[in-house]
Amino acid sequence: MKTLRLILGDQLNIKHSWFKKTDKNTLYCLFEMRQETDYVKHHIQKVIGFFAAMRQFSEGLKKQNHHVAYFNINDKQNTQNLSENLLYLIKSHSITHFEYIYPDEHRLDVQLEKFCESLNITSNVVSGEHFYTNREDLAVFFKGKKQHLMENFYRDMRKKHDILMVADQPEGGKWNYDKSNRNKWKGNQGDIPHYRLFKNDVTTIKKDIEKASIKTIGKFETKTFPYPITRIQALDQLKYFCEYLLVHFGDYQDAMHTDEDYLFHSRLSFAMNLKLIAPRDVVNTVMNYYRKHDDTINISQVEGFVRQVIGWREYMRGMYWANMPEYKQKNALENHNELPEFFWTGKTKMNCLKHAITNSLDNGYAHHIQRLMITGNYALLTQTNPDAVDAWYLGIYVDAIEWVQLTNTRGMSQFADGGKIATKPYVSSGSYINKMSNYCSGCLYNKSKKTEDDACPFNSLYWNFLDEKRIFLGNNFRMKMMYSLLDKMDTTVLQNIKKKAQHIIAHQDEY
């Protein structure tokens, strides 16, 4: 039997059991394809990063004496389509058996299922051996329950995997230290260590992308890609995070500052989502470091990080597979406006959006609060079509893969699923942005005003959103207080606020 095994661009797990033994009758294949670069317009750094990691992975397999067929984006035999490339290899290498790893994106799952059904040779699909959970675990966990609260799932994960537990109780007496993770970074609490930046020369890859005329967004003005593209680099980044950043991660994980692109965040999501490093590696390493340094590192720092990995990351994947493909069409609030042009340029007078979008365009990066409470908040308040929001988020971030992007964007950020993931919309006026950042201090607009020419647009947009979406949100228990305040608002004042908000929505690129 001669076997062909497919490795997708986000399946670069060198620890997978496939690679424990070499076999002269097994051929591995990886493809750089227009099918993957063109289904949405991606950030130039995202395309570069994927190709760089894939090429490194291919070379690593060859060094271990595995047989590899690798199609560069401009190779003549590359059809730019996954199914056609596989058929080419099956025919040219007289393949008698095909295997692949379960994809983490629904569209590829469907494509490969149909492909295997069309084959006249045997085929098999295997686990990716990456996540803590299987695809179906979360759906089983919540079966028969009305609410799918992440916190309940997270606590079960803590117990099941004995993470930060003492017997059956949470270590430190609390399950969640979220209230300790909301400090504002004021820029005077000491220096943040310089970030570990990798100097991966990707000059050739950039030229290949230009030759292929792939349309991208964002900027890339250097020769080196700064994020980890190998397992060794990912482990190095993890070590750096533990030694220099973990000590204050929890404190400032929600903070935003004009002088800091990353603050104390790990910058590991790209490597994790390509499967260069597993969540167990990350959590075990962080926990081991914490055990050795618990005299200087508070449990709130560690719990805040663990919650993101075994809580949100696993939860979002589970919700994706439990609700696809219908989830991708959800638009519970019936929002239909377009994204403004400044989402692709960063050219806006709103300081918070300018910084969050510019960081995204420059680095293919923004942390979760910038995504949720700046760009996402604005898109929801301006009642933007979730299709447009999804496309932007999926394209602009180097770590964005649909299984994690879609649930975070359409669900958590845009409330388009009607509350499957978030119990209320994550919207705010300018007051929250001022509380968690220094963006307001350098802004043209006044965070305290609502309708004046220099009023913060978030303020009128917020109250207008509540009024416009009352039919959907008026009975939401968590929104009760805000609707009570809205009901007490003077009618003339509310009319002026709505007039201001509607002008903003109609002329977004003027703000």
C-alpha positions in Angstrom: 0.0 0.0 0.0 1.3 3.4 -0.9 -0.2 6.1 1.3 -0.7 9.9 0.7 -1.1 12.0 3.9 -2.4 15.6 3.7 -1.1 18.3 6.1 -3.1 21.5 6.0 -1.4 24.9 6.7 -2.8 25.0 10.3 -1.8 21.3 11.1 1.9 21.8 11.7 2.1 19.5 14.7 5.5 17.7 14.6 4.5 15.8 17.7 1.6 14.1 15.9 1.8 10.3 16.0 2.0 10.3 12.2 5.6 11.4 12.4 6.9 8.9 15.0 8.1 6.5 12.3 9.3 6.9 8.8 7.9 4.8 6.0 9.2 4.8 2.4 5.6 4.0 1.2 4.1 7.1 2.9 4.1 10.5 1.1 3.2 13.7 3.0 1.9 16.7 1.1 1.5 20.4 1.8 0.1 23.0 -0.6 0.3 26.8 -0.9 -2.9 27.6 -2.7 -5.0 30.4 -4.1 -8.0 28.5 -2.7 -6.7 29.5 0.7 -5.3 32.9 0.0 -8.3 34.2 -1.9 -11.5 33.1 0.0 -11.1 36.3 2.0 -8.6 39.1 1.6 -5.9 38.3 4.2 -3.2 40.4 5.9 0.1 40.2 4.0 1.8 39.1 7.3 -0.8 36.3 7.7 0.0 34.8 4.2 3.7 35.2 4.8 3.5 33.6 8.2 1.5 30.6 7.0 3.8 30.0 4.0 7.0 30.5 6.1 5.8 28.0 8.8 4.7 25.5 6.2 8.0 25.6 4.4 9.9 25.2 7.7 7.7 22.3 8.6 8.2 20.6 5.3 12.0 20.9 5.6 11.8 19.6 9.1 10.0 16.5 7.9 12.6 15.9 5.2 15.4 16.1 7.7 13.6 13.3 9.7 13.7 11.3 6.4 10.0 11.6 5.7 8.9 11.8 2.0 7.3 15.2 1.3 5.6 16.7 -1.8 5.4 20.5 -1.3 3.8 22.8 -3.8 4.9 26.4 -3.7 2.4 29.0 -4.7 3.9 29.5 -8.1 4.8 25.8 -8.9 3.6 24.8 -12.4 2.0 21.6 -11.1 0.1 23.5 -8.5 -3.6 23.7 -9.6 -4.3 26.1 -6.6 -7.2 23.8 -5.6 -6.9 21.2 -2.8 -8.9 18.4 -4.4 -7.2 18.8 -7.8 -3.7 18.8 -6.2 -4.5 15.7 -4.3 -5.8 13.9 -7.4 -2.6 14.9 -9.2 -0.4 13.3 -6.5 -2.6 10.2 -6.3 -2.3 9.6 -10.0 1.4 10.6 -10.4 2.6 8.5 -7.4 0.2 5.6 -7.9 -1.3 6.2 -4.4 -3.6 3.4 -3.1 -4.6 4.9 0.2 -5.4 8.5 1.3 -5.4 9.9 4.9 -6.0 13.3 6.4 -6.3 15.0 9.8 -9.7 16.4 10.8 -9.8 20.0 9.6 -10.7 22.7 12.0 -12.7 24.7 9.4 -16.1 23.5 8.3 -15.6 24.4 4.6 -12.5 22.2 4.4 -14.2 19.4 6.4 -17.0 19.4 3.8 -14.6 19.5 0.9 -12.5 16.6 2.1 -15.5 14.5 3.0 -16.8 14.9 -0.6 -13.3 14.3 -2.0 -13.0 11.0 -0.2 -16.5 9.9 -1.3 -15.3 10.4 -4.9 -12.2 8.3 -4.6 -11.8 4.8 -5.9 -9.1 4.1 -3.3 -9.4 3.7 0.5 -9.3 6.7 2.8 -9.1 7.5 6.5 -9.3 10.5 8.8 -7.5 10.9 12.1 -7.4 13.2 15.1 -5.3 16.3 15.1 -4.0 15.4 18.6 -3.8 19.1 19.6 -6.8 20.3 21.6 -7.8 19.2 25.1 -11.3 18.4 23.8 -12.8 16.6 20.8 -15.1 18.5 18.4 -18.3 17.0 20.0 -17.4 17.3 23.7 -18.8 20.7 24.3 -22.2 19.9 22.6 -22.4 16.8 24.8 -21.5 18.8 27.9 -24.3 21.3 27.3 -26.9 18.8 26.1 -30.3 19.5 27.6 -29.1 22.9 29.0 -30.7 26.2 28.0 -27.6 28.2 28.5 -24.1 27.4 27.3 -22.1 29.4 29.8 -18.3 29.3 29.2 -17.7 29.5 33.0 -19.5 26.2 33.6 -17.4 24.5 30.9 -14.2 26.1 32.2 -14.8 24.8 35.7 -15.4 21.4 34.4 -12.1 21.6 32.4 -10.2 22.7 35.5 -11.5 19.6 37.4 -11.1 17.2 34.6 -7.5 18.1 34.0 -6.6 19.0 37.6 -5.4 22.5 36.8 -5.2 25.0 39.7 -7.2 22.6 41.8 -6.9 21.5 45.4 -8.9 18.3 45.7 -12.3 19.3 44.1 -11.9 23.0 45.0 -10.3 25.9 43.1 -6.8 26.8 44.3 -6.9 30.1 46.1 -10.6 29.8 46.8 -11.8 31.4 43.6 -12.6 29.9 40.2 -12.2 33.2 38.4 -10.0 36.2 39.1 -11.5 38.3 36.3 -12.1 41.2 38.6 -8.4 41.4 39.3 -7.6 41.4 35.6 -9.0 44.8 34.7 -6.3 47.2 35.7 -5.4 50.2 33.6 -1.8 50.5 32.3 -0.7 54.1 33.1 2.8 53.8 31.6 4.5 54.6 34.9 4.5 51.1 36.5 7.9 50.2 35.3 9.4 49.1 32.0 7.8 46.2 30.0 10.6 44.0 28.8 11.4 44.2 25.1 9.4 41.7 23.1 11.0 38.5 21.8 11.0 39.2 18.1 12.0 36.4 15.7 14.1 37.4 12.7 12.7 34.9 10.1 13.9 36.1 6.7 10.9 35.9 4.4 12.2 37.9 1.5 11.7 35.0 -0.9 8.2 34.3 0.3 7.2 38.0 -0.1 8.5 37.9 -3.7 6.5 34.7 -4.4 3.3 36.3 -3.1 3.9 39.4 -5.3 4.6 37.2 -8.3 1.4 35.3 -7.7 -0.5 38.7 -7.6 -2.2 37.7 -4.3 -4.3 40.6 -3.1 -3.7 41.4 0.6 -4.3 44.0 3.3 -2.1 45.5 5.9 1.6 46.4 6.0 4.9 44.5 5.9 7.9 46.7 5.4 10.7 44.6 6.8 12.5 41.4 5.7 11.7 39.4 8.8 8.6 37.8 10.2 8.4 38.5 14.0 6.2 35.6 15.2 7.3 32.0 15.8 7.2 29.8 12.7 8.7 26.6 14.2 8.0 24.6 17.4 11.5 25.5 18.7 10.7 29.2 18.3 7.2 28.8 19.9 8.8 27.1 22.9 11.3 30.0 23.1 8.4 32.5 23.0 6.6 30.5 25.7 9.8 30.6 27.9 10.1 34.3 27.4 6.5 34.9 28.4 6.9 32.9 31.6 10.1 34.7 32.5 9.2 38.3 31.7 5.5 38.7 31.1 3.5 36.3 33.2 4.2 38.2 36.4 1.8 41.0 35.2 -0.3 39.3 32.6 -3.5 39.0 34.6 -3.2 42.6 35.9 -3.2 44.2 32.5 -4.7 41.7 30.1 -7.6 44.0 29.4 -5.6 47.3 29.3 -4.8 49.3 26.2 -2.2 52.0 25.7 -1.0 54.1 22.8 2.7 53.3 23.5 2.3 49.6 23.8 1.2 47.2 21.1 1.4 44.0 23.2 1.7 44.9 26.9 2.1 41.6 28.7 0.4 39.3 26.2 2.2 36.1 25.1 2.0 36.5 21.3 1.6 32.7 21.1 -1.8 32.5 19.4 -0.4 32.3 15.8 1.9 29.4 16.8 -0.9 27.7 18.7 -3.4 28.0 15.9 -1.0 26.6 13.4 -0.5 23.7 15.9 3.2 24.4 16.3 2.7 24.1 20.0 -0.1 22.4 21.9 -2.3 24.0 24.6 -1.0 21.3 27.0 2.5 22.4 26.4 1.6 26.0 27.1 -0.5 25.3 30.3 2.0 22.8 31.7 4.9 25.1 31.1 3.1 28.1 32.7 2.0 26.0 35.7 5.5 24.6 36.2 7.0 28.0 36.1 4.3 29.3 38.5 5.0 26.5 41.0 8.7 27.5 41.1 7.9 31.2 41.4 4.7 31.4 43.4 6.5 33.8 45.8 6.6 36.5 43.1 3.7 35.5 40.8 0.2 35.9 42.0 -2.4 33.2 41.2 -4.6 35.8 39.5 -1.9 36.2 36.7 -1.9 32.5 36.0 -5.6 31.9 36.3 -6.3 34.7 33.8 -4.0 33.1 31.3 -5.2 29.5 31.9 -8.8 30.7 31.4 -8.0 32.0 28.0 -6.4 28.7 26.9 -8.5 25.9 28.4 -11.6 28.1 28.8 -12.2 30.4 25.9 -10.1 28.7 23.2 -11.6 25.2 23.8 -15.1 26.6 24.3 -15.1 28.7 21.1 -14.0 25.6 19.1 -16.7 23.5 20.7 -19.4 26.1 20.0 -18.2 26.4 16.4 -18.6 22.7 15.7 -21.9 22.5 17.7 -23.5 25.3 15.6 -22.0 25.1 12.1 -22.9 25.6 9.3 -26.0 27.6 10.3 -24.0 29.8 12.7 -22.3 31.6 9.8 -25.6 33.1 8.6 -26.8 34.3 12.0 -27.8 38.0 12.2 -30.1 38.1 15.2 -30.0 41.9 15.5 -30.7 42.4 11.8 -27.7 44.7 11.2 -27.0 45.5 7.6 -24.6 48.6 7.4 -21.2 48.5 5.8 -17.9 48.8 7.5 -16.3 52.3 6.9 -13.3 52.7 4.7 -11.1 53.6 7.7 -11.1 49.9 8.8 -8.7 49.3 6.0 -6.6 52.5 6.4 -6.7 53.5 10.1 -7.5 57.0 9.0 -10.0 58.2 11.5 -10.1 61.0 14.1 -11.4 58.6 16.8 -8.1 57.9 18.7 -9.1 54.5 20.0 -10.1 53.2 16.6 -7.0 54.8 15.0 -4.7 53.0 17.3 -6.4 49.6 17.4 -6.8 49.5 13.6 -3.3 50.8 12.9 -1.8 48.2 15.2 -3.8 45.6 13.3 -2.7 46.8 9.9 1.0 47.2 11.0 1.3 43.9 13.0 -1.6 41.7 12.1 -2.4 41.8 15.8 -4.7 43.3 18.4 -5.4 41.7 21.8 -8.9 40.6 22.8 -10.2 43.8 24.3 -9.1 45.9 21.4 -10.9 43.5 19.1 -14.0 43.2 21.4 -14.4 46.7 22.9 -12.9 49.0 20.3 -13.3 47.7 16.7 -16.0 45.2 17.6 -17.9 47.6 19.8 -17.9 50.2 17.1 -19.0 47.8 14.4 -21.9 46.7 16.6 -23.0 50.2 17.6 -23.0 51.3 14.0 -25.1 48.2 13.2 -22.7 46.7 10.7 -23.6 43.6 8.8 -21.8 40.7 10.6 -20.8 39.2 7.2 -18.6 42.3 6.7 -17.3 42.2 10.3 -16.4 38.5 9.9 -14.5 39.0 6.7 -12.4 41.9 8.2 -11.5 39.9 11.4 -10.8 36.7 9.5 -8.5 38.6 7.1 -6.6 41.1 9.2 -5.2 39.0 12.1 -2.4 36.5 11.6 -3.9 34.1 14.1 -7.4 34.2 12.6 -8.8 30.8 11.6 -12.5 30.5 11.2 -13.1 28.0 14.1 -11.9 30.7 16.6 -12.6 33.9 14.6 -16.3 33.2 13.8 -17.5 32.4 17.3 -15.6 35.3 18.8 -16.7 37.8 16.1 -20.3 36.8 15.2 -21.1 35.5 18.6 -19.1 37.3 21.4 -18.5 40.6 19.6 -21.5 41.2 17.4 -24.2 39.2 19.3 -25.5 38.0 15.9 -26.2 34.6 17.4 -28.8 36.1 19.7 -27.0 35.1 22.9 -25.7 31.6 22.4 -22.2 32.7 23.5 -22.6 36.1 25.2 -25.4 36.7 27.7 -25.6 40.4 26.6 -24.1 42.5 23.8 -20.6 43.8 24.5 -21.3 47.5 23.9 -20.1 50.5 25.7 -19.9 54.3 25.5 -16.6 56.2 25.7 -16.5 55.7 29.5 -15.3 52.1 29.3 -12.7 53.0 26.8 -11.4 55.7 29.0 -11.4 53.4 32.0 -9.2 50.8 30.3 -6.9 52.9 28.1 -5.2 56.3 27.6 -6.9 56.6 24.2 -9.3 59.3 25.2 -6.6 61.7 26.6 -5.2 62.3 23.1 -8.5 62.3 21.2 -10.1 65.1 19.2 -13.4 64.0 20.7 -14.6 64.6 24.3 -15.5 61.4 26.2 -18.0 63.3 28.3 -20.1 64.8 25.6 -23.0 63.2 23.6 -24.3 65.5 20.9 -21.9 68.4 20.5 -19.6 68.6 17.4 -16.6 67.3 19.5 -18.7 64.7 21.4 -17.2 61.1 21.5 -19.1 59.2 18.8 -19.4 56.1 21.0 -21.7 58.0 23.4 -24.5 58.8 21.0 -24.0 55.5 19.2 -24.4 53.6 22.4 -27.8 55.1 23.4 -29.1 55.0 19.9 -28.2 51.3 19.7 -30.1 50.5 22.9 -33.1 52.4 21.6 -33.0 50.9 18.1 -32.6 47.3 19.4 -35.1 47.5 22.2 -37.3 44.9 20.5 -34.4 42.4 20.6 -32.8 43.4 23.9 -35.4 45.0 26.1 -36.2 41.8 28.0 -32.5 40.9 28.5 -32.0 40.7 32.3 -28.4 42.0 32.1 -29.5 45.0 30.1 -32.3 46.0 32.6 -30.3 48.7 34.3 -29.3 50.5 31.1 -32.8 50.3 29.7 -34.1 51.8 33.0 -31.7 54.7 32.4 -32.8 55.0 28.8 -36.5 55.1 29.9 -35.8 58.0 32.3 -34.0 60.1 29.6 -35.7 63.3 28.5 -37.4 62.7 25.1 -35.8 65.8 23.5 -32.4 64.7 24.7 -32.8 61.2 23.3 -34.0 62.6 20.0 -30.9 64.8 19.7 -28.7 61.8 20.6 -30.3 59.7 17.9 -30.0 62.4 15.4 -26.3 62.7 16.2 -25.8 58.9 16.0 -27.6 58.5 12.7 -25.4 61.3 11.2 -22.3 59.4 12.4 -23.6 56.1 10.8 -24.3 57.9 7.5 -21.0 59.7 7.5 -18.6 57.4 9.3 -15.5 58.2 7.2 -15.8 61.9 8.3 -15.2 61.0 11.9 
